[in-house]
Amino acid sequence: MDLAFNGSAYLVLADGTVFKGRAAGLNGTATGEICFNTGMTGYQEIFTDPSYSGQIITMTNVHIGNYGVESRESESSKVQISGLVCRNFSDHFSRQKADSSLDEYLKANNIVCIHDIDTRALVRHIRVHGAMNAIISSDVLDPTELKKILEGVPSMEGLELSSRVSTAQSYDVPGSDSGIRLAVMDFGIKTSIIRQLSLHHFSMRVFPAKTQFSELRDWRPDAYFLSNGPGDPSAMDYAIELATRLLESKMPGFGICLGHQILGLAAGVKTVKMFHGHRGSNHPVKNLLTGLGEITSQNHGFAVDMGALFGKSSDIELTHINLNDQSVEGFRFKNKPVFSVQYHPEAGPGPHDSRYLFADFAGIVQKELGIKHTVN
């Protein structure tokens, strides 16, 4: 199919900036907060990451769709982004094992795409003016009308989204017979996180985002994990209350991304909305405990406030910082076997610098249970 015949599309930003391009995917209209990802590969993993719910993603890599779509590379059961913006959209793909073209995949998942625009100019605009709401449309081609529609779209700040992408029912993940029971809170969990935890022989039950502490307690877990997910963590009162109870239980715990922010809020440390966030696969992080650097995958628009964290220094120790902007990338509790990181150690964008964190967590849990630690 020749994408040149898909027709025109418009992208309109909340500040009135307009881009005209060509349409791909679903013929329709999509709204959300516009942001950008700097990853050179992994577009399917990005599009299916539940953390991107409510967002229009701009890909900075010029060629998108050139290697098609392969089902085993998805991070969830469907495309999670609200819309896609890219420069060169490829309907033809080179990978023989691909299941379909990206255009077919977006149509099957009802995702609107605009391409053939100057994404370099768009990303520079977002970097200067910050992440903001936007609208893409291939069926309403009047920018003035699109601006009116956009005015009714809620801000990401204060928006609770995890309950929309979380599992509806608890389910068990096949594990070993180690007997180490891990309660996994699904705020928008990625498949690769479950896969990495499974490598360390946890017997896992995954719980919906709004699960009560009493339900977790009745399952009698040995430890808990708080997952990544979308939206504003400060709007998740139910998760903050759960994390507070989990911290009081003194069980071993581990949080990633949104889970990290929720642990901070439960400890009395506020979160802040970032200007344009961190999204990509090459963000440098320094481990303050070892002095080593890590090349990390990141996807977040909110962060634990550094100043507020230092105000809690008697209880919490800063363990990781972002080397680009010195923001909080990890902390641990001094009097509890609990730690968290802002970035994504399960990701494999090339280097696997951060996967040691899963082994560290397994070691902490085994130590607390009096089990000899087994290194994978």
N, C-alpha and C positions, 0 to 999 in steps of 0.2 A: 504494500500500500504506500502511495506517495503522500507524505505528510503535507506537501505543498497545497493539497486540496482540502485540508482540514479547516481552512478559513482563518479569519483574524481572531485575535483575543486582546483584551486589555488588562493591565495591572494598574490599580490605583492605590496609592498609599494614603494614610490618614492625614498627612500634611498637604495633600493635593497633588503630589507628584504623579505623573501619568507615563506609563510605558505601553507602547503598542507592539504586539508580536504576533506569532502564529499559535494556533491551538493544537493540542494533542490530548490524548486521554478522553475523558467524558466531555461532551458538549454541555456546558452548564456554568454555574457560578459557585465560587468558594470564598470563604472569608476566614481570617485568623490572624494571628500575630506573625509578621514576616521576620525571618531571621536567615542566617546563612551558615552553611557547613563547608569547611575547607578541605574535607577529605578528598583524596585523589581517586579512591576506589570505595566500594562498599555502599553504593547507593541503595541497593535493595535492603541491606541491614538498617540503613538510616530510615527509609520509608516505612518499614514495618516495626520500628521501635516505638512502643506505646508512649514513651516520654515526649514524642513529637506531636501528640494529640493536641489539636487546637492551633497548630502552627502551619504556616505556608513556608516551605523550605526553598531557599535559593541555593543552588549548587554552584560553587566557585569553579570546580573543574569544568572545562569547556565541553567535553564529550560525555553525554549521559545517555545510557541505553545501549551503548556499543557492545556490551557483552551479554545482553538479554537478562532474563530472569530465571533463576533456578530455585526450586521450592525449598531445598534444604538450607538455603542461606537466609531464610526469613527469621525474624526475631519474635514474631507473633503470627496469629492466624490470618491477618489481613494487613492491608496498608493503613497506617495510622495517621499520616500527615493530612492536613486539610487541603493542601494544594501544592503544586510544584512549579518552580521557576528555573529555567536553565537556558544556556546559550545554544548549543547544538544538540538537538534531540534526534537520536538514532533509532529508526525503526528496524534497520537491518543490524543483526548481531553476528559476531564472529565465533562465539563459543558453541560447539556442537552439542554439549550436554544441556544447554539452556532449554527450559520448558516452553518459553514464549518470548515474544518481543515485549519491551517495556510498555509500548502503546497498548497492546492487548491487555497487559496486566493492569494498567491504570483504568482502562475501560471496565474491566471485570470488577474492580474495586471502587468504581464511581468517583474517580479522582480527576479533577480538572488540572490541566497543565498549560502554561504559556512558555513558549520558547522563541528563539531567534530574537532575543533582546540583548542589550549590552549589560550583562550581569556584572561586569567589572564596575561600571558606573553605579549600578544599583547597590552593590556591596559597599562601595565608597560612601554612598548616601546613607546607608544604615549605620556604618561606622561613625559618621559625623553626627547624624541626627538621632541615632538610637533605634532599637527595635520598636515597631509600632504596628498597629492593625493595618490590614490591607485586604483587597478584594481582587480576585481574578474572575474574568468572565469571557466566555466564548459565545454566549447567547444574548447578553445585554451589551451592546457595543456603543453605548452612550456614556462617556466618562462622568458627565454631570449626574446621570441617574445612578451610576455606581457609587458616587460619593454619598448620595442620599442613603443608599442601602448600608454603606459602611458606617454611617453615623450610629446605627443601632446595634453594632457589634460590641459586646462587652470587652473591657480591658483584661489582659492576662493577669494583671495585679488584682488579687482578691478572688481569683477564679479557681474553684475546686473541680478537678477533672479526673482524679484517680478512680473514683467510684464508677466512672463511665467506662474505663478500660480494664478494670480488675475482673478477675474470674467471678462468676455469679455463685459458684458453689465450691466448697473445699474439695481438694483432690489429693491423692497420695502419689508421690513420685517413686517409682521403683528404685530401691537402693540396696545396699548390702545388708547382711545380717549382723552388722556391728552393734545395733541396738541404740546408737546415738540418735536421738530424735530431735530434729530441727524443725521448728515452726517458722515457715516462710510467709511473710506478709507481702501480698501481691498488691502493690500500688501502681502497677504497670510493668511487671517484671519481664525482662528479656529472656528468651529461650537459652541464650548462651550463659546466663548467670546460673540457671538451674543446672546446666550441663557441667559447669565448673564446680559447683557444690557437690554434684554427684560423683565427681572424680575423687572426692575426699570421703566417700562412703557414709554420707549422712543418710538417714532414713527420714525423708521429708514429707510433710503435709503442707500444701499451699493453701492459704486462707484468703478470703475476700478482704478488700480494703477496710470495710466497716465492721470487721469481726470484733466482738467484745473480748476483753481480757479473760473473762470467766471461761469462754469457749476454748481459748488457747490453753489456759491452766488445766482444764479438764482433760485435754489431750496428753498432759504431763510431758511437755518437751524438756529436753536437756539444755537447749539453747534456742536462740531466735535470730532471724535475719529480716531486715527491713529493706525493701527493694527500691529501685528507681521508679520514676513515674512522672506524669505531667502536672502542670498547674502550679499554683502558689501554695507552698507548704503552710504558710500562716493561716490559710483558709481551711485547713484540715484539722479542726478541733478534735474529731474522733480519733485521728491517728496520733496526735500529740498526747491525748489522754491515755491511749494504749501504751505509747512509748514511756510515759511517766510511770505507769504501773510495771512495765517490764524492767525499767531501771531499778525500781524499788525491790523487785524480785531478786536482783543481783545475779541472775542467770547470765552466762556469756552471750554477747550480742555483737552483731556486725551490721553496718548500714552502708549502702551505696547510693550516691547521688541524692534523690529525694529522701531516702531513708536516713542519710547523713544529716540532712537539714532538719528532719523531724526529730532526730535524737538531740540536735542542738536546741531546738525549741523546747523540748521536754526538759532540758537542763536549764532553761531560763535564758538561753542565748538567742537573740533575735536574728531573723533573716532579712535580706534586702534584695530588691529587684536590681539586676545588673543592667548596665546601659545597653549592651547588645549581646551579652552572654558569651559563653565558651562552647563552640560546636565544631568539632574536627577530630582528627586522629593523630595530631603531632604536637600536642601541648606539653611544654616542659614543666615537670614538677620535681621539687627537691624533697627527699625524705630527710627530715631534720634529725631523725634518730640514727641514721646510718651515714648521712652526708652524701648519699648517692642520688644521682638524677634519674628520672624516668620519663620516657616519651609515652604520653598517655592519650587515650580516647576520651573525649568529653562531650557532654550535651546537657547544658543547664543554663537557665536564664535567671535563676535565683541563687543566692549564696549565703553562707553563714557569715555574719558580720564580724570582721576581725577585731574591731574595738570592743564589741560586746563579749567576744570570746576571751580576750585578755582580762576583762572584768570578772570572769569566772575562773581565773588561773589557779585558784586554790583547789578546784575540783577537776579541771580539764587541762590537758596538755596538748598544745599544738604539735602535730607530727609531720604535716606536709604543707608546703606552700607552692603556689603557682609562680614560676619564675618570670612570667610575662608581666603580671600586675600585682604580685605579692598577695593575692587573695587566699583564703583558707581552702586547703585541699584535703585536710585530714586532721582528726584529733582523737584522743583516747581519754578515758576516765582514769583517774589515778587510784580510785578506791573501788573500781568495778572492772570485771573482765569484758569490757565493751569498748569498741573502737569503730571508726567510720571514715570513709573517704568520699570526696566529692566527685572524683573521676570514675572511669569504668575499667576496673582491672580485668574483667572477663573478656574485653574486646581484644581482637588480634589483628590490628591494622598493619602488621609487619612485625614490630617488636612485641615481645610478650613480657615487657619489663615489670609489670605490676601483678602478675598472677601469683606471686609469692604470698599475697595477702590472703588468698584462700587457704593456703597451707598454714599461714600464721593463725588464722581463725580456727582451723581444725586442731592445731596444737594447743591453743588456749582452752578449747572445749575439752580436749582429752586430759589436759592438766587438771582442770577443775573437777573432772570426773575420776581422776586417779588412774587414767589409762595411759599406757606407754605410747608416746607419740610415734606414729608411722608416717614417714615422709614419702609422698608419691613421686 
